[in-house]
Amino acid sequence: MVRMTLTATVGEVFEIDLKSTPTTGYRWQPTDLPAGIELTESTFTPIPDAEPGDGGTQHFRLRGTTRGHYTIEFRLERSWNNEAVDTHTTDIDIT
């Protein structure tokens, strides 16, 4: 489990980047996003010059719509199995 903290202003887009190897079937998924935070985009960037099966980074771009303190949890899991093998929690202060 990893935990981090960040600060953003209302309307500002911020990014959470998580290492990932989607060829294993595991992908990071946000749990229920709190009111006041919206997901604007989710993308994946492979490692440059990677071999087949190598990983990369999942990028989650989010925006705070309302001031406050929020917690977002991401779970590393397969879509057909709700058992997380890892979690990442981010505490966000929107000012």
trRosetta pair geometry for C-beta under 8 A, 3 or more apart (Angstrom, degrees):
i j d omega theta_ij theta_ji phi_ij phi_ji
1 86 7.0 -179 -79 -165 46 68
1 87 5.0 0 -116 66 88 93
1 88 7.3 176 -157 -85 55 36
1 89 7.0 14 -176 1 100 103
2 86 7.9 25 1 173 93 108
2 87 7.7 -165 32 101 63 55
2 88 4.7 -7 63 -120 100 80
2 89 7.2 -179 91 30 52 64
3 88 7.7 174 -80 -164 37 51
3 89 4.6 -11 -110 70 82 100
3 90 7.5 171 -157 -83 53 33
3 91 7.2 33 -178 -11 96 97
4 88 7.8 -3 10 -178 100 93
4 89 7.7 165 26 92 58 56
4 90 5.3 -16 69 -113 86 78
4 91 7.4 -155 100 29 41 73
5 90 7.2 153 -95 -164 27 63
5 91 4.5 -19 -109 68 81 102
5 92 7.6 176 -157 -77 56 34
5 93 7.6 28 -177 -8 97 97
6 14 6.3 158 128 177 142 150
6 90 6.5 -11 14 -173 103 111
6 91 7.7 155 24 84 55 57
6 92 5.7 -12 69 -112 83 75
6 93 7.6 -154 103 29 41 73
7 92 7.4 148 -98 -161 29 59
7 93 4.7 -20 -112 67 81 101
7 94 7.9 167 -160 -83 57 26
7 95 6.5 13 -173 -6 103 114
8 12 4.4 -151 -178 81 101 122
8 14 4.5 -108 -79 -39 144 133
8 64 5.3 154 92 2 115 128
8 92 6.5 -16 19 -167 104 107
8 93 7.6 155 28 82 56 54
8 94 5.7 -22 76 -110 83 69
8 95 7.6 174 92 24 33 76
9 12 4.6 86 56 -15 75 125
9 64 7.3 -170 111 64 22 125
9 94 7.0 90 -156 -164 15 67
9 95 5.5 -50 -107 73 65 77
10 64 5.6 -98 -111 107 45 99
10 65 6.8 48 -154 -166 86 18
10 66 6.9 31 -118 -104 110 11
10 67 5.9 -55 -62 -60 115 74
10 94 5.9 83 -75 169 63 108
10 95 7.3 -112 -21 91 78 32
11 63 6.6 -9 -154 -170 24 111
11 64 7.3 -48 -2 75 26 72
11 65 7.5 71 -71 -111 51 47
12 63 6.9 173 84 -137 33 75
12 64 6.6 9 52 35 78 98
13 40 6.0 -57 -124 32 115 154
13 61 5.4 9 -178 -179 112 103
13 62 7.1 155 -152 79 64 31
13 63 5.1 -39 -95 -83 65 90
14 61 7.4 165 83 -151 30 59
14 62 5.9 -27 64 65 78 83
14 63 7.5 142 16 -93 70 39
14 64 7.6 27 9 -16 115 96
14 92 7.5 165 67 -132 151 126
15 59 5.8 -22 -162 -166 116 94
15 60 6.7 145 -156 76 60 50
15 61 5.2 -27 -96 -97 82 68
15 62 7.6 153 -95 19 31 72
16 59 7.7 147 77 -158 45 47
16 60 4.6 -15 60 62 93 106
16 62 6.9 18 1 3 104 117
16 72 7.5 -142 -28 90 164 137
16 74 7.4 -177 127 -33 139 141
16 88 7.7 152 169 126 125 131
16 90 5.7 -102 -108 -42 138 160
17 57 5.1 1 -172 -179 103 122
17 58 7.1 160 -154 81 52 48
17 59 5.4 -15 -103 -104 81 69
17 60 7.6 -167 -75 23 35 70
18 28 4.7 71 86 -51 149 164
18 57 6.8 146 72 -158 33 70
18 58 5.0 -17 64 59 90 98
18 60 7.4 25 3 -4 105 108
18 74 6.3 -131 -55 112 160 159
18 76 7.9 -155 157 -77 136 104
18 88 5.8 -151 -108 9 127 166
19 55 6.3 53 178 138 84 141
19 56 7.8 -175 -149 106 58 24
19 57 6.0 -45 -100 -101 46 70
19 58 7.9 31 116 17 2 79
20 26 7.3 -152 -155 107 83 86
20 27 6.4 39 -158 -129 132 55
20 28 5.9 -102 -88 -9 123 101
20 44 6.7 -87 76 -129 135 107
20 55 5.7 177 95 -164 39 108
20 56 6.3 -24 67 71 82 64
20 57 6.5 110 21 -134 90 19
20 58 4.4 53 -11 -21 146 103
20 76 7.7 -168 -114 -123 85 107
21 24 5.0 51 109 -1 102 113
21 26 6.7 39 70 62 76 102
21 53 7.5 23 -168 172 111 59
21 54 7.3 -104 -123 165 99 28
21 55 3.5 -72 -83 -89 78 104
21 56 7.7 126 -93 17 48 58
22 25 7.5 81 -177 -63 51 8
22 26 7.0 -132 -115 73 40 50
22 27 5.3 32 -113 -83 94 93
22 44 6.5 -28 -16 -131 140 158
22 55 7.6 121 4 -131 60 73
22 56 7.9 -29 5 40 97 99
22 58 7.8 107 -54 -68 110 109
23 52 7.6 125 -109 170 163 69
23 53 5.0 -128 92 -125 158 54
23 55 7.8 -129 21 -87 97 59
25 78 4.5 11 140 -116 107 109
25 79 7.6 -115 -178 15 85 79
25 80 8.0 -46 -177 27 124 100
26 76 5.3 31 176 172 115 91
26 77 6.5 -134 -138 148 79 3
26 78 5.8 -61 -87 -65 56 70
26 85 6.5 -49 -123 32 140 128
27 58 6.9 115 -161 -81 80 150
27 76 7.3 -166 97 -144 17 61
27 77 7.4 -40 59 66 59 49
27 78 7.7 91 17 -110 76 35
27 79 7.2 16 35 -48 116 89
28 58 5.0 -171 37 67 119 155
28 60 7.5 -100 109 -41 125 123
28 74 4.7 11 -174 172 105 124
28 75 7.2 150 -150 74 56 32
28 76 5.5 -32 -89 -90 66 70
28 88 7.0 -13 -137 26 126 125
29 74 6.6 154 74 -157 30 72
29 75 5.6 -26 62 61 86 83
29 77 6.3 -55 22 45 117 98
30 33 5.8 30 137 -65 135 90
30 39 6.6 -170 28 -73 151 133
30 60 6.7 116 -48 -140 118 153
30 72 6.0 -34 -145 -176 112 107
30 73 7.2 125 -155 82 61 46
30 74 5.3 -46 -92 -97 55 75
31 72 7.6 170 48 -168 81 60
31 73 4.7 9 17 75 122 98
31 74 7.3 -151 -8 -92 75 24
31 75 6.2 73 -55 -14 92 110
33 37 5.1 -127 180 91 106 102
33 38 6.9 108 134 -107 152 31
33 39 6.2 -145 -61 -29 156 97
33 62 7.8 -173 -136 -132 133 125
33 72 6.5 0 -122 -118 72 105
34 37 5.4 62 63 22 79 110
34 70 4.8 -161 56 -144 141 110
34 71 7.2 86 -27 52 136 54
34 72 7.1 -117 5 -79 96 74
35 66 7.1 7 136 30 81 140
36 64 6.3 -1 158 -156 80 74
36 65 5.6 -150 -151 59 39 81
36 66 3.8 -85 -121 52 93 104
36 67 7.9 -83 -152 53 124 18
36 68 5.5 -37 -165 46 164 126
36 70 5.9 -163 92 -72 120 133
36 94 6.6 -164 164 30 110 152
37 62 5.6 3 -175 178 97 125
37 63 7.3 157 -154 79 53 41
37 64 5.9 -28 -99 -103 69 59
37 65 7.1 -162 -75 12 19 86
37 70 5.3 152 -36 157 128 168
37 72 6.5 -119 125 -70 166 120
37 92 6.9 97 -93 68 132 149
37 94 7.7 -162 -78 -45 84 139
38 62 6.6 160 82 -158 39 73
38 63 5.3 -16 60 59 90 91
38 65 5.9 51 -7 -29 108 121
39 42 6.5 -2 178 -44 122 102
39 60 6.6 -61 -134 -167 101 96
39 61 7.4 101 -165 79 60 54
39 62 5.6 -42 -102 -101 49 81
40 61 4.8 -62 67 108 100 99
40 62 6.4 161 7 -112 87 22
40 63 5.4 65 -39 -14 122 107
41 59 7.6 -3 112 110 96 98
41 60 7.8 167 90 -155 55 37
41 61 4.3 16 53 44 93 118
42 58 6.9 -3 -171 -177 90 98
42 59 7.0 167 -152 86 43 59
42 60 5.4 -3 -108 -107 84 68
42 61 7.4 -149 -69 23 41 72
43 58 7.5 166 88 -155 39 54
43 59 4.9 -8 61 55 86 106
43 61 8.0 25 8 -8 97 105
44 56 5.8 92 174 91 87 129
44 57 7.1 166 -153 85 56 43
44 58 5.3 -27 -99 -101 79 65
44 59 7.3 -174 -83 14 27 79
45 56 5.2 -159 96 173 49 123
45 57 5.1 -7 57 57 95 91
45 59 6.6 45 -6 -20 104 116
46 50 5.0 -114 162 22 109 143
46 54 6.9 89 -168 92 99 96
46 55 7.6 -176 -140 137 65 28
46 56 3.9 -101 -117 -72 32 139
47 50 4.0 106 71 -73 91 116
47 54 5.2 -78 40 138 125 125
47 55 6.3 64 -22 81 113 56
47 56 5.1 -143 -28 -93 62 70
50 54 3.6 -142 -168 71 111 137
50 55 7.6 -144 -139 52 146 31
50 56 7.0 -80 -45 -67 160 94
51 54 5.1 103 54 -28 67 115
60 74 7.4 -155 -17 -89 157 135
62 72 7.5 -111 -82 -66 172 167
64 67 7.7 67 154 -90 123 33
64 70 7.4 -174 -116 12 103 139
64 92 6.7 -163 -78 145 121 129
64 94 3.4 -178 -176 -113 152 134
66 94 6.7 89 90 96 41 145
67 94 5.3 -153 -126 106 39 91
67 95 6.2 41 -130 -134 101 23
68 93 7.9 -133 116 -146 29 52
68 94 5.8 12 46 52 54 103
69 91 7.0 -7 -173 -175 94 94
69 92 7.3 160 -157 85 48 50
69 93 5.4 -18 -104 -103 75 71
69 94 7.8 -165 -78 21 28 72
70 91 7.4 160 86 -158 46 49
70 92 4.7 -16 64 62 94 99
70 93 8.0 175 23 -81 70 27
70 94 6.8 30 2 -9 113 108
71 89 6.3 -6 -172 -171 100 102
71 90 7.2 162 -153 84 52 46
71 91 5.4 -22 -100 -102 78 67
71 92 7.5 175 -84 18 28 76
72 89 7.2 162 84 -153 47 54
72 90 5.0 -9 58 59 96 95
72 92 6.6 28 -2 -6 105 119
73 87 5.9 -17 -169 -169 102 112
73 88 7.3 149 -158 79 53 46
73 89 5.0 -19 -103 -101 76 80
74 87 6.7 152 80 -160 54 58
74 88 4.4 -8 57 59 106 97
74 89 7.7 -162 22 -73 68 35
74 90 7.8 37 -8 -3 102 101
75 84 3.9 -92 -163 -101 104 129
75 86 7.7 153 -159 84 48 50
75 87 5.5 -22 -103 -105 63 80
76 84 5.9 96 56 -159 56 83
76 85 5.3 -66 96 59 104 83
76 86 4.1 18 31 55 129 92
76 87 7.2 -138 9 -72 81 34
76 88 7.7 72 -33 -10 97 97
77 81 6.4 -140 -179 91 97 75
77 82 6.3 21 178 -148 152 29
77 83 6.3 158 -130 77 111 37
77 84 4.7 -70 -62 -95 107 58
77 85 6.8 151 -90 4 57 76
78 81 4.5 38 67 38 106 98
84 87 5.6 49 149 -64 147 86
